[in-house]
């Protein structure tokens, strides 16, 4: 059980997207739960992943949108 999302705007925040698999699953679950608008906000999202995630999210906000997918560790000085 979680917070009710039906009819609400939900913002999903993560430390970054690599392949987009987890973000896609979260977006699908929120849509299935009845969220009215779903937004993904991350510091890093490869352009290829962003294109796929736009099918699940109304908006994808990313500070950095690299051309190629890389490990999230590559984008951080310290990533533990």
C-alpha positions in Angstrom: 0.0 0.0 0.0 1.2 3.5 -0.8 -0.1 7.0 -1.1 -3.1 7.4 -3.3 -2.1 8.8 -6.6 -5.4 8.7 -8.5 -6.1 12.0 -10.3 -2.9 13.6 -9.0 0.3 14.8 -10.5 3.3 12.6 -9.4 6.9 13.5 -9.7 9.4 10.6 -9.8 12.9 11.7 -8.7 15.9 9.4 -9.0 19.7 9.7 -9.0 19.8 9.2 -12.7 18.7 6.9 -15.6 21.0 4.5 -17.3 18.8 2.0 -19.3 15.5 3.4 -18.1 14.1 0.0 -17.0 13.3 1.0 -13.4 12.0 4.4 -14.4 9.7 2.8 -17.0 8.4 0.4 -14.5 7.7 3.2 -12.0 5.9 5.2 -14.6 3.8 2.3 -15.7 2.8 1.5 -12.1 1.8 5.1 -11.4 -0.3 5.2 -14.6 -2.0 1.9 -13.6 -2.7 3.4 -10.2 -4.5 6.3 -11.9 -2.1 9.2 -11.7 -3.3 12.0 -13.9 0.2 13.4 -14.8 3.5 11.7 -14.3 6.9 13.6 -14.4 10.4 12.1 -14.2 13.1 14.4 -12.8 16.7 13.2 -12.8 20.2 14.7 -13.1 21.2 12.3 -15.9 19.2 10.7 -18.7 20.7 9.5 -21.9 18.8 10.7 -25.0 18.0 7.2 -26.1 16.4 6.3 -22.8 14.6 9.6 -22.7 12.9 8.8 -26.0 11.6 5.5 -24.6 10.5 7.0 -21.3 8.4 9.7 -23.0 5.9 6.9 -23.7 5.4 6.5 -19.9 5.8 10.1 -18.6 4.2 13.4 -19.5 7.6 15.1 -19.1 11.2 14.0 -18.6 13.4 16.6 -16.9 17.1 16.0 -16.9 20.0 18.3 -16.2 22.4 16.2 -18.5 21.3 14.3 -21.6 24.3 12.5 -22.9 24.2 10.9 -26.4 25.4 7.5 -25.2 24.4 5.3 -22.3 27.1 4.9 -19.7 27.1 3.7 -16.1 25.8 6.4 -13.7 29.1 6.2 -11.9 30.7 7.9 -14.9 28.6 11.1 -14.3 29.5 11.5 -10.6 32.8 12.3 -8.8 31.6 10.1 -5.9 28.9 7.5 -6.4 28.5 5.0 -3.6 
